[in-house]
Amino acid sequence: MKSKNILYLVLLCALSACNSNDDELQKDTEKPIISELNIVANPIDCQVYHPGDVIPFHYIMTDNLELGAYNIEVHNNFDHHTHSTTAIDCPLDPEKQPQHPWVFNKDYEIPAGLHSFDARHDIQIPTDIDCGDYHFMIRLTDRAGWQQIHAVAIKIAE
């Protein structure tokens, strides 16, 4: 009987050691934050770039427990669709069909254990793309799986 109790005690200790971090993540009910506070954030709504320019991406990312990863995506807005993450309306070019639209989509890992991350990248705009309206999308996910999206309307002009 004594060996049975010891076995249960060892099993209980092993399970609680494995689940302590998972329990904390299960309690995470807050989305991460993509912030512009106290920095010169870039890009922001209505900025104009040109083929061949570099977009100096800069945002601060925070979470109450632990950050996970983020994704940057750029796609055309030639059909005037919206993602509605800001209340700013930028002037739009007339609707058109894409011929050679710019599509950028890249995932970035955030080092484990961080609550705050200063995200910076230089993103090269190709020279052979359609000019016009684009969306610059940032998707931030924390370690628990909560996601925040920030969509910025930019223009690529000749």
Order of alpha helices (4+ residues) and beta strands (2+ residues): alpha-beta-beta-beta-beta-beta-beta-beta-beta
